[in-house]
Amino acid sequence: MEHIKGKNAIITGASRGIGKALALKLAQNGVNVLLAARNQTTLDATVKEIKEKAGDTVKVLGLSADVGKLEDLQKLSELALKEFSAIDILINNAGVSSQYPFEKQPLEDIENLVHTNYLGYVRLIRLVIPHMIERKQGAIINMVSGSTLVDPVPRTFVTYSSLKVGLRAFLKGLFWEMRDHGIKITSILPGVVDTDLTDKLENITQEQKDRLMSADAVVDMVMFALSVPQNTCPLELAVINQQTPWTKPIIDYQQKQAK
Ligand SMILES: NC(=O)c1ccc[n+]([C@@H]2O[C@H](COP(=O)([O-])OP(=O)(O)OC[C@H]3O[C@@H](n4cnc5c(N)ncnc54)[C@H](OP(=O)(O)O)[C@@H]3O)[C@@H](O)[C@H]2O)c1
């Protein structure tokens, strides 16, 4: 992984789950990392853990930031430029999930999904991309979702999944705009990963949980995306659960209610 040594990365949603696993892997491979998440205590604990595991040769920083707030995203990109002087890698990963029949979904929940899972990604890219264009290089890797491969999007996940579909479409379009500037845009489409996010699916059985993929499978995809030659770009990478009776990335809402 010599090719990424000494590079600088912003990773959102990096205090837990996929983002944390990514931050650790990058830091262990010599990448300076700036981690963002809302909860200061969890973030501090993660930064400390990664510092201990990655050693003194890399910078490991944390900023408590809500990706749903424009001013927090501005602070995040400014801090990265101040501390690292260049941003080589942006990993847009922070996300929330919720499961409702649409008529029961609280309006605030819809707004939160839009601000976190869609606007949070688009705005941070908009803030960072002029800098990348100036340097004629950069990799922007985005945690989308395997649920975008299901058409129509899964019941009770309509808001979550359709925003991810929109995000995927945005990123595909952006890829064409950015390729001439030397900037890579990649969408990662994970299946169901064993994290706090999927813990919320209450009626999942232990056997099903044991079959979920670990965050490491997603980390491997991101490391692959960062390893391809400069003149190629992995536009979309999907890794979907294998050998599970739970073939769709959803739990039936009625089933959940009945529990
Ligand atoms: N797990 C899956 O099965 C799965 C499948 C497909 C796609 N994904 C996507 O992968 C990404 C990561 O999911 P995960 O499973 O790792 O989730 P997770 O374990 O719940 O972790 C989410 C991370 O994002 C942070 N976060 C949440 N809202 C935020 C906000 N508004 N601003 C800043 N940080 C925020 C959380 O910290 P705070 O709460 O402290 O902010 C945490 O660090 C998400 O975009 C998700 O949609 C996950």
Ligand as a Chemical Component Dictionary entry (heavy atoms), coordinates in Angstrom:
data_LIG
# 
_chem_comp.id                   LIG 
_chem_comp.type                 NON-POLYMER 
_chem_comp.pdbx_formal_charge   0 
_chem_comp.three_letter_code    LIG 
# 
loop_
_chem_comp_atom.comp_id 
_chem_comp_atom.atom_id 
_chem_comp_atom.alt_atom_id 
_chem_comp_atom.type_symbol 
_chem_comp_atom.charge 
_chem_comp_atom.model_Cartn_x 
_chem_comp_atom.model_Cartn_y 
_chem_comp_atom.model_Cartn_z 
_chem_comp_atom.pdbx_ordinal 
LIG N1  N1  N 0  -24.539 -1.242 7.764  1  
LIG C1  C1  C 0  -25.072 -1.555 6.597  2  
LIG O1  O1  O 0  -25.653 -2.641 6.419  3  
LIG C2  C2  C 0  -24.969 -0.610 5.424  4  
LIG C3  C3  C 0  -25.330 -1.081 4.160  5  
LIG C4  C4  C 0  -25.263 -0.219 3.076  6  
LIG C5  C5  C 0  -24.826 1.083  3.241  7  
LIG N2  N2  N 1  -24.475 1.517  4.483  8  
LIG C6  C6  C 0  -24.034 2.920  4.617  9  
LIG O2  O2  O 0  -22.741 2.945  5.182  10 
LIG C7  C7  C 0  -22.576 4.138  5.946  11 
LIG C8  C8  C 0  -22.046 3.797  7.332  12 
LIG O3  O3  O 0  -22.957 2.923  7.962  13 
LIG P1  P1  P 0  -22.590 2.087  9.277  14 
LIG O4  O4  O 0  -23.327 0.813  9.157  15 
LIG O5  O5  O -1 -21.126 2.066  9.515  16 
LIG O6  O6  O 0  -23.335 2.987  10.396 17 
LIG P2  P2  P 0  -23.074 3.127  11.973 18 
LIG O7  O7  O 0  -22.349 1.946  12.509 19 
LIG O8  O8  O 0  -24.398 3.489  12.544 20 
LIG O9  O9  O 0  -22.090 4.386  12.056 21 
LIG C9  C9  C 0  -22.511 5.632  11.538 22 
LIG C10 C10 C 0  -21.408 6.655  11.729 23 
LIG O10 O10 O 0  -21.872 7.890  11.155 24 
LIG C11 C11 C 0  -21.881 8.907  12.165 25 
LIG N3  N3  N 0  -22.986 9.826  11.878 26 
LIG C12 C12 C 0  -24.306 9.569  11.819 27 
LIG N4  N4  N 0  -24.999 10.691 11.542 28 
LIG C13 C13 C 0  -24.074 11.681 11.393 29 
LIG C14 C14 C 0  -24.149 13.073 11.117 30 
LIG N5  N5  N 0  -25.315 13.687 10.917 31 
LIG N6  N6  N 0  -22.997 13.783 11.053 32 
LIG C15 C15 C 0  -21.808 13.189 11.265 33 
LIG N7  N7  N 0  -21.670 11.869 11.526 34 
LIG C16 C16 C 0  -22.789 11.129 11.600 35 
LIG C17 C17 C 0  -22.007 8.136  13.490 36 
LIG O11 O11 O 0  -21.513 8.868  14.609 37 
LIG P3  P3  P 0  -22.469 9.891  15.461 38 
LIG O12 O12 O 0  -23.764 9.176  15.662 39 
LIG O13 O13 O 0  -21.703 10.161 16.704 40 
LIG O14 O14 O 0  -22.600 11.099 14.592 41 
LIG C18 C18 C 0  -21.112 6.949  13.190 42 
LIG O15 O15 O 0  -19.749 7.289  13.332 43 
LIG C19 C19 C 0  -23.939 4.838  5.938  44 
LIG O16 O16 O 0  -23.940 5.851  4.961  45 
LIG C20 C20 C 0  -24.913 3.732  5.557  46 
LIG O17 O17 O 0  -26.056 4.220  4.908  47 
LIG C21 C21 C 0  -24.520 0.704  5.574  48 
# 
loop_
_chem_comp_bond.comp_id 
_chem_comp_bond.atom_id_1 
_chem_comp_bond.atom_id_2 
_chem_comp_bond.value_order 
_chem_comp_bond.pdbx_ordinal 
LIG N1  C1  SING 1  
LIG C1  O1  DOUB 2  
LIG C1  C2  SING 3  
LIG C2  C3  SING 4  
LIG C2  C21 DOUB 5  
LIG C3  C4  DOUB 6  
LIG C4  C5  SING 7  
LIG C5  N2  DOUB 8  
LIG N2  C6  SING 9  
LIG N2  C21 SING 10 
LIG C6  O2  SING 11 
LIG C6  C20 SING 12 
LIG O2  C7  SING 13 
LIG C7  C8  SING 14 
LIG C7  C19 SING 15 
LIG C8  O3  SING 16 
LIG O3  P1  SING 17 
LIG P1  O4  DOUB 18 
LIG P1  O5  SING 19 
LIG P1  O6  SING 20 
LIG O6  P2  SING 21 
LIG P2  O7  DOUB 22 
LIG P2  O8  SING 23 
LIG P2  O9  SING 24 
LIG O9  C9  SING 25 
LIG C9  C10 SING 26 
LIG C10 O10 SING 27 
LIG C10 C18 SING 28 
LIG O10 C11 SING 29 
LIG C11 N3  SING 30 
LIG C11 C17 SING 31 
LIG N3  C12 SING 32 
LIG N3  C16 SING 33 
LIG C12 N4  DOUB 34 
LIG N4  C13 SING 35 
LIG C13 C14 SING 36 
LIG C13 C16 DOUB 37 
LIG C14 N5  SING 38 
LIG C14 N6  DOUB 39 
LIG N6  C15 SING 40 
LIG C15 N7  DOUB 41 
LIG N7  C16 SING 42 
LIG C17 O11 SING 43 
LIG C17 C18 SING 44 
LIG O11 P3  SING 45 
LIG P3  O12 DOUB 46 
LIG P3  O13 SING 47 
LIG P3  O14 SING 48 
LIG C18 O15 SING 49 
LIG C19 O16 SING 50 
LIG C19 C20 SING 51 
LIG C20 O17 SING 52 
# 
